[in-house]
Amino acid sequence: MVARIDALLRQAGSQSPSTVVIEVGQLKLDTANKTISLGELNPQLTEAEYDILLLLASNPGSITLPARHRL
């Protein structure tokens, strides 16, 4: 049983994290590396700015409200 667990842990460790790239127009968000590009630009964002941009880009055309304002 221990050998099986060790094998599963080695296998899980060898897999690279899933990369998802969200594209909205010229904006590209790489969720694995938490980087963005806008055309030829690669702006640096704070973690909070990135999280907000990711939320908006993941829900195009939607109005996103903070939880305290949701009905």
N, C-alpha and C positions, 0 to 999 in steps of 0.2 A: 504494500500500500504506500509506503514512504517513497519507494522508487517511482511509482506512478505520479505522485504529487510533485516530486522533483522534476519529472519529465514535463508535466503540465506547466510548471513555473518557468522552466527553461524555454519552452515553446512560446509562452505568453511574453516573456522578456525579449525574444528575438523578433517579434512582430513590431513593425513601425506603427506609430499612431495613424489612424485614418485621417487623411487630408481631405478636407472639404473646402472648395473654393466657391465663394458666393460672388456672383457677378451681377451688378446692376449698372447698366450703361458702361462707362469706362472704369467704374469702381470695382476693384477686386479685393475680397477679403480672404486671406488664407487662414483658416481656423486652427490648423495644426501649429503654425508658427506665430499666430496672432500678429500678422503683418497686413498692411494694405498697400494698394497701389491705385493711383488715379492717373490713367494714361501713362506718361513717362515719369510721373512723380511718385515718390515713396515717402509720404509724410509720416512723421513720428507722432504717435498719439499716446496719451496716458492710458492706463488700464481702464479707467472709467469711461474715457472718450471712446476707446475701442469697443467696450461692452455696449455702449449706447448705439454706436454705428452698426454693430452686429445685429442688435435687436431691430433696428429700423430696416436694415438691408434684408433681414430674414423675413420681414413682413411687409413687402412692398404693397402700396395701395391701402394699407390698413392704418387706422388711427390707434396709436398705442398710448394708453393712459396708465399712470401709476396705480397700484393696487387700491390705494385709498379712494380713488375716483371712479373705480369700476362699479357698474350697476349689478 
